[in-house]
Amino acid sequence: MAVVVWLFVALIITQSYTASFASMLTAQRLEPTITSVEVLRNMNATVGYCNGSLVNHYLKDVLGFKSFKVNSYNSTHRYAEALNSGEIAAIFLEVPAAKVFLAQYCKSFIRTGETFKVGGFGFAFPRRFSWLSEANKALMNISERGKIKEYEDAYLISEKCVDDESSPDENGTLNLHSFWVLFVLTGGTSTVSLVIYIITTFREFKKINPERANLFEFIKDHMRRSSSVVVHAETPTRSSSDVADPWTSADINHM
């Protein structure tokens, strides 16, 4: 019973680590199946965008997607749900929003294809705004000094991967905690087998030696037997020439 459980657990652990190792070798080699906008148009795929974004008009007027093939979503969670369910084949986002989305789901999705220039973002002020010249000077100062790139690196590119939904384990690898049920099963089965063996052997000892039927005598008897087995195993065996052949001796005496 114990050996069967051990073999079962060993088989499961071996197969699990084999699959995990194969996944580690192949995961970095996965490539996207969709590499361009032309592929999306040819397969008549449905695409998505951020609700309220100017990407909506760009998809329809410039890239040529039909209106009923363009869906809007209002959160990164909805982006992931739509992509995982096959509701959309791809999603078009502004670069900052795309970086935030990929930081949250870096193990599930990747960015592919080219980046389209749509003029960037602007600032709107009311007419006769008194600080308009100061605002222009501040924007030019930030742009010329490279502060925009610093802000982008600090708040967007530096986002750490927090892909908890698709990969709860941070490392994505197997560990001892992954097999705690198997270890409990193995330990429990081995313990039960040992208890059954001790009880059965003790009952046989009581039948053979009723006058010494107590646990202390049982342990002493087993220790003595174990010592004798070790002694017999260490004693060198006699050669065949030192042992007389009883058939030959009897035959000689008979003659």
C-alpha positions as CSV (number, residue, x, y, z in Angstrom):
1,M,0.0,0.0,0.0
2,A,2.8,2.4,0.9
3,V,4.8,1.6,-2.2
4,V,1.8,2.1,-4.5
5,V,1.2,5.6,-3.0
6,W,4.9,6.5,-3.3
7,L,5.0,5.5,-7.0
8,F,1.8,7.5,-7.6
9,V,3.2,10.6,-6.0
10,A,6.6,10.2,-7.8
11,L,4.8,10.0,-11.1
12,I,2.8,13.1,-10.5
13,I,5.8,15.1,-9.3
14,T,7.9,13.9,-12.3
15,Q,5.2,14.8,-14.8
16,S,4.5,18.2,-13.2
17,Y,8.1,19.3,-13.3
18,T,8.5,18.0,-16.8
19,A,5.6,20.1,-18.0
20,S,6.9,23.1,-16.0
21,F,10.4,22.7,-17.5
22,A,9.0,22.4,-21.0
23,S,6.9,25.6,-20.5
24,M,10.0,27.5,-19.3
25,L,11.8,26.5,-22.5
26,T,9.0,27.4,-24.9
27,A,7.3,30.4,-23.2
28,Q,10.0,32.9,-24.3
29,R,9.7,31.8,-27.9
30,L,6.0,32.5,-28.4
31,E,5.3,35.0,-31.1
32,P,2.0,36.9,-31.8
33,T,-0.2,35.5,-34.6
34,I,-1.3,39.1,-35.5
35,T,1.5,41.3,-36.7
36,S,-0.1,44.1,-38.6
37,V,-3.4,46.0,-39.2
38,E,-3.7,44.4,-42.6
39,V,-3.9,41.0,-40.9
40,L,-6.8,42.3,-38.8
41,R,-8.6,43.7,-41.7
42,N,-8.2,40.5,-43.8
43,M,-9.6,38.3,-41.1
44,N,-12.5,40.8,-40.6
45,A,-11.6,40.9,-36.9
46,T,-13.3,43.0,-34.2
47,V,-11.0,45.4,-32.4
48,G,-11.3,47.6,-29.3
49,Y,-10.3,51.0,-28.0
50,C,-10.5,53.1,-24.8
51,N,-13.9,54.7,-24.4
52,G,-13.8,58.5,-25.2
53,S,-10.5,58.3,-27.0
54,L,-9.7,59.8,-30.4
55,V,-8.6,56.4,-31.5
56,N,-12.2,55.6,-32.4
57,H,-12.2,58.0,-35.4
58,Y,-8.7,57.0,-36.3
59,L,-9.7,53.3,-36.6
60,K,-12.7,54.1,-38.7
61,D,-11.5,57.0,-40.9
62,V,-7.8,56.2,-41.3
63,L,-7.3,52.4,-40.8
64,G,-10.6,51.5,-42.4
65,F,-12.3,49.4,-39.8
66,K,-16.1,49.2,-40.0
67,S,-18.2,50.8,-37.3
68,F,-19.7,47.5,-36.1
69,K,-16.2,46.0,-35.9
70,V,-15.0,48.5,-33.3
71,N,-15.9,48.2,-29.6
72,S,-15.2,50.6,-26.8
73,Y,-14.1,49.7,-23.2
74,N,-13.6,51.8,-20.1
75,S,-11.0,49.9,-18.0
76,T,-8.0,47.7,-18.3
77,H,-9.9,44.9,-16.7
78,R,-12.5,45.0,-19.5
79,Y,-9.7,45.0,-22.1
80,A,-8.3,41.8,-20.6
81,E,-11.8,40.2,-20.5
82,A,-12.6,41.0,-24.1
83,L,-9.2,39.8,-25.3
84,N,-9.3,36.5,-23.3
85,S,-12.9,35.7,-24.3
86,G,-12.2,36.3,-28.0
87,E,-14.7,39.2,-28.2
88,I,-12.0,41.3,-29.8
89,A,-8.8,40.2,-31.6
90,A,-6.7,43.3,-30.6
91,I,-7.1,46.6,-28.8
92,F,-5.7,50.0,-29.9
93,L,-4.6,52.3,-27.1
94,E,-2.6,55.5,-26.7
95,V,1.0,54.8,-25.7
96,P,0.6,55.8,-22.0
97,A,-2.5,53.7,-21.6
98,A,-0.9,50.8,-23.4
99,K,2.1,50.8,-21.1
100,V,-0.1,50.8,-18.0
101,F,-2.2,47.9,-19.5
102,L,0.9,45.9,-20.3
103,A,2.3,46.4,-16.9
104,Q,-0.8,45.0,-15.4
105,Y,-1.0,42.0,-17.8
106,C,2.6,41.6,-19.0
107,K,2.4,37.8,-18.9
108,S,-0.8,37.6,-20.9
109,F,-0.5,40.1,-23.7
110,I,2.2,41.7,-25.8
111,R,2.4,44.8,-28.1
112,T,2.8,44.1,-31.8
113,G,2.7,46.0,-35.0
114,E,3.7,49.5,-35.7
115,T,3.0,52.7,-33.7
116,F,0.8,55.3,-35.4
117,K,1.4,59.0,-35.0
118,V,-1.9,60.9,-34.5
119,G,-0.6,64.4,-33.4
120,G,-0.3,63.7,-29.7
121,F,-2.2,65.4,-26.9
122,G,-2.9,69.1,-26.5
123,F,-4.0,71.6,-23.9
124,A,-7.1,73.7,-24.1
125,F,-7.5,77.1,-22.4
126,P,-10.4,79.5,-22.3
127,R,-10.3,82.6,-24.5
128,R,-8.2,85.5,-23.2
129,F,-6.6,83.3,-20.6
130,S,-4.3,85.5,-18.6
131,W,-1.6,82.9,-18.0
132,L,-1.5,81.6,-21.6
133,S,2.0,82.9,-22.3
134,E,3.3,81.5,-19.0
135,A,1.7,78.1,-19.8
136,N,3.3,78.1,-23.2
137,K,6.7,78.9,-21.7
138,A,6.4,76.2,-19.1
139,L,5.4,73.6,-21.7
140,M,8.3,74.6,-23.9
141,N,10.7,74.5,-21.0
142,I,9.6,71.0,-20.0
143,S,9.8,69.8,-23.6
144,E,13.3,71.3,-24.3
145,R,14.8,70.1,-21.0
146,G,13.7,66.5,-21.6
147,K,11.4,66.4,-18.6
148,I,8.6,64.7,-20.5
149,K,10.9,61.7,-21.1
150,E,11.9,61.7,-17.5
151,Y,8.3,61.7,-16.4
152,E,7.4,58.9,-18.8
153,D,10.3,56.8,-17.5
154,A,9.3,57.5,-13.9
155,Y,5.6,56.9,-14.1
156,L,5.0,54.6,-17.1
157,I,8.0,52.5,-18.2
158,S,9.0,51.8,-14.6
159,E,5.7,50.1,-13.9
160,K,6.4,46.6,-12.5
161,C,4.6,43.5,-13.7
162,V,1.6,42.8,-11.5
163,D,-0.1,40.2,-13.7
164,D,-1.9,38.5,-10.8
165,E,-5.0,37.3,-12.7
166,S,-3.2,35.2,-15.3
167,S,-0.3,34.1,-13.1
168,P,-0.9,34.1,-9.3
169,D,2.6,32.8,-8.6
170,E,5.1,35.6,-8.9
171,N,7.8,33.3,-10.3
172,G,5.5,31.1,-12.2
173,T,7.4,28.0,-11.0
174,L,6.5,24.9,-9.0
175,N,7.7,24.7,-5.3
176,L,7.2,22.4,-2.3
177,H,3.9,24.3,-1.4
178,S,2.4,23.2,-4.8
179,F,2.6,19.5,-3.7
180,W,1.6,19.7,0.0
181,V,-1.5,17.5,-0.6
182,L,0.7,14.8,-2.1
183,F,3.2,15.0,0.8
184,V,0.3,14.8,3.3
185,L,-1.1,11.8,1.4
186,T,2.3,10.1,1.4
187,G,3.1,10.8,5.0
188,G,-0.4,9.6,6.1
189,T,-0.3,6.4,4.1
190,S,3.2,5.6,5.4
191,T,2.2,6.2,9.0
192,V,-0.9,4.1,8.7
193,S,1.1,1.3,7.1
194,L,3.7,1.5,9.9
195,V,1.0,1.4,12.6
196,I,-0.7,-1.6,10.9
197,Y,2.6,-3.4,10.7
198,I,3.4,-2.8,14.4
199,I,0.0,-3.9,15.5
200,T,0.1,-7.1,13.4
201,T,3.6,-8.0,14.5
202,F,2.7,-7.4,18.2
203,R,-0.3,-9.7,18.0
204,E,1.8,-12.4,16.5
205,F,4.4,-11.9,19.2
206,K,1.7,-12.3,21.9
207,K,0.5,-15.6,20.4
208,I,4.0,-17.0,20.3
209,N,5.1,-15.6,23.7
210,P,2.0,-15.2,25.9
211,E,4.1,-15.0,29.1
212,R,6.0,-11.9,27.7
213,A,3.1,-10.2,26.0
214,N,4.0,-6.6,26.8
215,L,5.3,-3.8,24.7
216,F,8.7,-3.6,26.4
217,E,9.5,-7.3,25.8
218,F,8.2,-6.9,22.2
219,I,10.7,-4.0,21.6
220,K,13.6,-6.0,23.2
221,D,12.8,-9.0,21.0
222,H,12.8,-7.0,17.8
223,M,16.1,-5.3,18.8
224,R,17.7,-8.6,19.5
225,R,16.5,-10.0,16.2
226,S,17.8,-7.0,14.3
227,S,21.2,-7.4,16.0
228,S,21.4,-11.1,15.1
229,V,20.5,-10.3,11.5
230,V,23.3,-7.8,11.3
231,V,25.8,-10.3,12.9
232,H,24.8,-13.1,10.5
233,A,25.1,-10.7,7.6
234,E,28.7,-9.7,8.6
235,T,29.9,-13.3,9.3
236,P,31.9,-14.6,6.3
237,T,30.3,-17.6,4.5
238,R,32.2,-20.9,4.5
239,S,33.5,-22.3,1.2
240,S,32.0,-25.3,-0.4
241,S,35.2,-27.3,0.2
242,D,34.8,-27.0,4.0
243,V,31.4,-28.5,4.0
244,A,31.2,-32.4,3.7
245,D,28.8,-33.8,1.2
246,P,26.4,-36.0,3.2
247,W,25.5,-38.1,0.2
248,T,29.2,-38.9,-0.5
249,S,30.0,-39.8,3.1
250,A,26.9,-42.0,3.4
251,D,27.9,-43.7,0.1
252,I,31.5,-44.3,1.4
253,N,30.2,-45.7,4.7
254,H,27.8,-47.9,2.9
255,M,30.6,-49.3,0.8
